[in-house]
Amino acid sequence: MIVRDEVEDLRDTALDEVQLDRRLSETWSTPTGLWGALSTVDHKIIGRRYIYTAFIFLALGGILALAMRLQLSEPEARFIGPDRYNQIFTMHGTNMMFLFAVPVMEAMAVYLVPLMVGTRNIAFPRLNAFSYWMYLAGGLLLWIAFAVDTGPDVGWFAYVPLSGPQYAAGKRADIWAQMITFTEVSALAVAVEIVVTVLKQRAPGMSLDRIPLFVWSMLVTSFLIILAMPAIMIASTALILDRLVGTHFFNPAEGGDVLLWQHLFWFFGHPEVYIIFLPAVGMVSTIVATFTRRPVFGYLAMVMALVTTGVLAFGLWVHHMFVAGLPRLGESFFTASSMAIAIPAGLQIFCWLATMWAGRPVFKTPFLFVIGFMVIFVIGGMTGVMVASVPFDTQVHDTYFVVAHFHYVLVGGAVFPLLGAIYYWFPKITGRMMSETLGRWTFGLIFTGFNLTFFPMHILGLQGMPRRIYTYQPEMPWSGLNMFISLSAVILAAGFLLFFIDAIRSAASGPAAPDNPWGASTLEWATSSPPLPYNFARLPVVGSLEPLSNNSETLSVAGGLSVDRRELIVTSVVEALPEARESSPGNSIWPLWSALATTVLLIWSIFTPWAVVWGSIPVSIALIGWFWPKGTPEDDT
Amino acid sequence: MFRGINKAKWPFLATFVLLVVAGAFLGWARQPRELRTDPPIAADLDHLRLMPNGISGAPPESYFAEGKLYESDAYNLSQGQRLYDWFGCPSCHRDGRGNVGPSFLDGWWLYGPEMVSIVASIRDGRPHGMPAFRDRMTIEEIWQLAGYVQTIGAYSAKVGATGRKDDRQTRPAENRAPARILFDEGPVGVHPDQGPSP
């Protein structure tokens, strides 16, 4: 029994603002220094780290893209050899999908969701710390392997038999497969945290119909992650087993099946597109609502469209496999379902258009990116409907038409909203504003550069240029357009460079931001910029969809939480009625040790199956250390 | 411009940069995968000096300069695995356990386990039925095949050893070190089952 010398169980209702701030800071803040940085479980610090890391990977992946454009700028160019080129396009795709797009969306959620639902930390904060270390380790594994000329060279979807034991020599494909394990562990961990945070930690009164659209989108995304990612983990593990211990999952001669890989991969791979796109839908909805000065038109329709997209996402993976030789009936079914996804997507577009029509748009940088998103995404969506049809897809499969299509959808559908979101939430995260002038230049360069770079790829594809070729002959009618694309890529790169310069410069010396610079109505703007370690001094109580717009002066709050230990409110799933005061785990170094032990196990297991046996010992020790009761106030609930 | 990066972040950034730079240095120092060997180096591979009895000897100088590529490099070993099938080795040696020709798995090398001996066996042929392949394969292919044949009989699997083929499985793949499992220690000395004497 622990006896405290002070007042037993001091509550926030007994304290004034100054004392409350001091007490809460003591309880919630992260100690300075390296040890504090390594053991923190603050969702804001971890979310920020996630965002920084993901943007570093974006920059690295962009450099690879430029390298490819250099090589393809003229026929028979000799800047990069075929082997290195194979590694580069594989790294570009793998890096952008697994190390940038998915993690950065989760990173935004890790930072923003707890603030938007009005709680003090994400659910399972130590798991959150663990997930970041796993993500970082996976990213380093891939990039260091690439640096030592062992980067994967089998394409980002690593089809067998090319990636199988007979044709992919060395450890390159294993590195790819094991990197998947790292990022999936981390993604699954974050998804579980988000689901629990959204369902159980919302501010009192924030019933399901008062959740901000960004939070809805992250909730749907998290369920997609939980349902889709196990498929790829099974597939990549089966691949490693085939390659290392000689199992026969993908060996037709022994009863295995190469198509099994494609099914497992795309059962994950197609929902993956929506895992990237749905958070962007949430960001766009948030930005549109703020800059048109009115709530998004058709809240219920938007939420339904999100959920519908999430459900349909699992019913159309086979459209990636139309040329694999599947039964006609199956192809027709998946054509229909692929076209059906245009319905919820179109619904969302029309809801945003209606919002803009009815509102008074303010054309600030975040809103410009949203408009850019709508233009580009609609074009990408239309080519999407085109390639959903089997006869057309058979013609353009594996050509630059497909390359153009998915860049329009992914860059248009996710990167534009993301950049808008960075401009939008930058003041909240750093406490400083980004430059509006540079922001407009950034948008102009990226929008122009993007369209000039990727639109001609449609034409190249129709002219028959296959994707993933490291060079082409001068006799082919492709050289002019390729040179044009490569030059346009420089404009695009200049736009991104300007964005990075603006972000770094503004973080250091931008003008200080007020708490709510855009006049937005969601809860994250109710706290200071940047938020204090405990997010809210008193937890808000929500009475409407737009808690900050109804009565901007005052916000009702809930009291009665302990200030001696980390505590937050657990509410009911539907109505968000307060249910309990729940403790939230404090800082711990054990997530880092656990991540390191897991990293050793996973990398070692590329080389010998015995690593799974011997490597599990340090993992067990680290997990026991993690869960050992330590007698902290948070432990004695 | 970088004042915004506060003190706690420097260790992370430094570690990140250090790891990537170290990796890039290792990659630069290491031989990148060559899909087409330089012609003079490939020609030099023919200059091995055998002992008078045709067993063992000295490989060409360039072989060491290249870092004994054909014994350890995963790409060359996997090429050897394909050449093994393409040039009909299984018709006499089966999957490595031997048939008309001697086994590679029984721990018994008639001409020694050195690369030069194996290369010479493939290139020039041997008595009792081993044909010469010098007119059917390039010397580089012969080295690749020799590396693979040596891997079949290795007692501990090399890191770059090949995995199973997409084919009927008749024995564990080279990366499972089948020789260690299948090697019959048997009575010491010349073994009648282990093929004809030279």
Interface residues (C-beta under 8 A of the other chain):
Chain A: T32 G33 L34 G36 A37 R49 I56 G81 P82 D83 R84 L140 W143 I144 A145 F146 A147 V148 D149 P161 G164 P165 Q166 Y167 A169 G170 K171 D242 R243 L244 V245 G246 H248 F250 N251 P252 A253 E254 T430 I501 I504 R505 A507 A508 S509 F607
Chain B: M1 F2 R3 G4 I5 A8 K9 P11 F12 F16 L19 V20 A22 G23 A24 L26 G27 R30 P32 R33 L35 A74 Y75 L77 S78 Q79 Q81 R82 V159 G160 T162 G163 R164 K165 D166 D167 R168 Q169 P172 A173 N175 R176
